Amino acid sequence: VQLVESGGGLVQAGGSLRLSCAASGFTFDDYAIGWFRQAPGKEREGVSSIHSNVGSTYYADSVKGRFTISSDNAKNTVYLQMSSLKPEDTAVYYCAAEGSSWPHNESAILPAYEWDYWGQGTQVTVSS
């Protein structure tokens, strides 16, 4: 099983980045994919998730209206389009996969310890 994030970098406040999470080694359609972030000294925070088979997405309040998650099942890849970036978005961003029957709807995201597989992370730095 492998999850590989890419697309991080340094951007000015107000700018945009698109993160990618390429998955392999499991049945992509059967899993939810989530994006988490962790800033220095802070806990890992659930940012967004998608379960393409269910047709549901979740966004943390802090990113609603600015971030968009999407899935390309043909490529086993999930994207996180991040716009209107703020310095407080600075963190290492991780993607994760979870394969239980939990609904993964718009109201909540499973805590980090519940997710089955993790990528290595990609740094996003937003300068003011």
PyMOL commands that set and color helices and strands:
alter all, ss='L'
color gray80, all
select helices_A, chain A and resi 28-30+73-75+87-89+112-114
alter helices_A, ss='H'
color red, helices_A
select strands_A, chain A and resi 2-6+9-12+17-24+32-38+45-51+56-59+67-72+77-82+91-98+117-118+122-127
alter strands_A, ss='S'
color yellow, strands_A
deselect
rebuild
show_as cartoon
